[in-house]
Amino acid sequence: MIVALVVQQFMPTFTGIHGSRILLLLLVFLCAAVTVGQPTMLLLAFIGGILWDAQCALGPDVGDAEVYIDRVESLRFGFSVLLFGALGFLMQGVQPLYRSGKWQFSVLLSGIAIFFYLAAEYLVINFLRGDFMLTRATFMQMVYTSVLTMLISPLVLWMLARIARHFGHSLYPERREKRRLGWI
């Protein structure tokens, strides 16, 4: 996940597609969440949320402290841990399908989960600011970011499978049992 965070820093924003981008750290977490058990997923959600907040929420204070006493410009540090955990549980729901070899559902759900993450983050920020304004451009940016990130999720799942195979771990135990019994 740390490598994904570093690589994401060098990935461009697609200005021609409503300023969308590929959320690599979130995608690596979602793909890992479908391949590991629940305790490991919760640990990854904690680490991923902290890394995400360290990247996005921390920064220099902007504006005069006397004028902006109770500024709310972004989410508080640690909020992403909750969102990562919720999305991890969502991905855990399709884990039986993934373990039986039907990875396509995981790919589709990763795009939906990224859209939910962006929408939840946007709704909470607007709630904290005291107004709600969803423009078409913002909505399209969320959609295109979700789709672009979803399109590279098969590559991330393949890389996780290669890493697991390198360490002698099977991501598809149900498929292996069926082969042993002669069903496949």
C-alpha positions in Angstrom: 0.0 0.0 0.0 2.9 2.3 0.6 4.2 1.7 -2.9 0.7 2.5 -4.2 0.7 5.8 -2.3 4.1 6.7 -3.7 3.1 5.8 -7.3 -0.1 7.7 -7.0 1.8 10.9 -6.3 3.3 10.6 -9.8 0.1 9.7 -11.6 -1.4 12.5 -13.7 -4.8 14.1 -13.4 -6.8 13.6 -16.5 -7.9 17.2 -17.2 -9.7 16.3 -20.4 -11.9 13.9 -18.4 -13.3 16.4 -15.8 -10.1 16.4 -13.8 -10.5 12.7 -12.8 -7.6 10.6 -11.6 -6.8 7.1 -10.6 -7.0 6.4 -6.9 -4.4 3.7 -6.6 -4.1 3.5 -2.9 -7.8 3.0 -2.5 -7.9 0.5 -5.3 -5.0 -1.6 -3.8 -6.9 -1.6 -0.5 -10.1 -2.7 -2.1 -8.4 -5.5 -4.1 -6.5 -6.6 -1.0 -9.7 -6.5 1.1 -11.3 -9.1 -1.1 -8.3 -11.4 -0.9 -7.6 -11.4 2.9 -9.5 -12.3 6.0 -11.5 -9.8 8.1 -8.9 -9.1 10.8 -6.2 -8.4 8.1 -8.7 -6.3 6.2 -9.4 -4.1 9.3 -5.6 -3.7 9.8 -5.3 -2.7 6.1 -8.2 -0.3 6.5 -6.5 1.4 9.4 -3.2 1.7 7.6 -4.8 2.8 4.3 -7.0 5.4 6.1 -4.1 6.8 8.0 -2.0 7.0 4.8 -4.8 8.6 2.8 -5.4 11.2 5.5 -1.7 11.9 5.8 -1.7 12.5 2.1 -4.9 14.5 1.8 -5.9 16.0 5.1 -2.6 17.3 6.5 -1.2 20.5 5.1 -0.2 24.0 6.0 -2.9 26.2 7.6 -4.3 28.7 5.2 -5.8 32.0 6.2 -5.7 34.2 9.2 -6.3 32.3 12.5 -8.1 35.3 14.0 -10.6 35.4 11.1 -11.1 31.7 10.6 -11.4 30.4 14.1 -13.7 27.4 13.4 -12.6 26.6 9.8 -13.9 23.4 8.4 -12.2 22.9 5.0 -11.8 19.2 4.9 -12.5 16.1 6.9 -10.8 15.5 10.2 -7.7 13.3 10.3 -8.8 9.7 10.8 -12.2 9.9 9.1 -10.9 7.9 6.1 -10.2 4.9 8.4 -14.0 4.6 8.9 -14.7 4.9 5.2 -12.0 2.4 4.3 -13.4 0.0 6.9 -16.9 0.3 5.5 -15.7 -0.3 2.0 -13.6 -3.2 3.2 -16.6 -4.9 4.6 -18.4 -4.3 1.3 -15.6 -6.0 -0.6 -15.7 -8.9 2.0 -19.2 -9.6 0.9 -18.1 -10.7 -2.6 -15.1 -12.7 -1.2 -16.8 -16.1 -1.7 -17.3 -15.3 -5.3 -13.7 -14.1 -5.7 -12.4 -17.2 -4.0 -14.4 -19.4 -6.3 -12.6 -17.7 -9.3 -15.3 -15.1 -10.3 -13.0 -12.1 -10.0 -15.2 -10.0 -12.3 -17.6 -9.2 -9.5 -14.7 -7.8 -7.5 -13.7 -5.5 -10.3 -17.2 -4.1 -10.7 -17.7 -3.7 -7.0 -14.4 -1.9 -6.7 -15.7 0.8 -9.1 -18.9 1.1 -7.2 -17.1 1.2 -3.9 -14.8 4.0 -5.1 -17.8 6.0 -6.2 -19.4 5.5 -2.8 -16.2 6.6 -1.1 -16.1 9.8 -3.2 -19.8 10.5 -2.7 -19.6 9.9 1.1 -16.5 12.1 1.4 -18.2 14.8 -0.7 -21.5 14.6 1.3 -19.7 14.9 4.7 -17.6 17.8 3.6 -20.7 19.6 2.3 -22.5 18.9 5.5 -19.7 20.2 7.6 -19.5 23.4 5.5 -23.2 23.9 5.9 -24.3 23.9 2.3 -24.9 21.4 -0.4 -24.0 22.0 -4.0 -23.4 19.1 -6.4 -22.5 20.4 -9.9 -22.6 18.2 -13.0 -18.8 18.6 -13.3 -18.2 17.3 -9.8 -20.6 14.4 -10.3 -18.9 13.5 -13.6 -15.4 13.8 -12.0 -16.6 11.2 -9.4 -18.0 8.9 -12.1 -14.9 9.1 -14.3 -12.5 8.6 -11.4 -14.5 5.5 -10.4 -14.5 4.1 -13.9 -10.8 4.8 -14.6 -9.8 3.3 -11.3 -12.0 0.3 -11.9 -10.4 -0.3 -15.3 -7.0 -1.0 -13.8 -8.4 -3.2 -10.9 -7.8 -6.4 -12.9 -4.1 -5.5 -13.1 -4.0 -5.0 -9.4 -5.8 -8.3 -8.7 -3.4 -10.0 -11.0 -0.4 -8.5 -9.2 -1.8 -9.6 -5.9 -2.3 -13.1 -7.2 1.3 -13.2 -8.5 2.6 -11.9 -5.1 0.5 -14.6 -3.3 1.8 -17.3 -5.6 5.4 -16.2 -5.0 4.9 -16.7 -1.3 3.1 -20.0 -1.7 -0.4 -18.7 -0.7 -3.5 -19.6 -2.7 -6.2 -16.9 -3.2 -8.6 -19.5 -4.6 -8.9 -22.3 -2.1 -12.3 -23.4 -3.3 -11.0 -23.7 -6.8 -8.1 -25.9 -5.7 -10.4 -28.2 -3.8 -12.6 -28.7 -6.8 -9.6 -29.5 -9.0 -8.5 -32.1 -6.4 -11.9 -33.7 -6.5 -11.9 -33.7 -10.3 -14.7 -31.2 -10.9 -12.6 -28.8 -13.0 
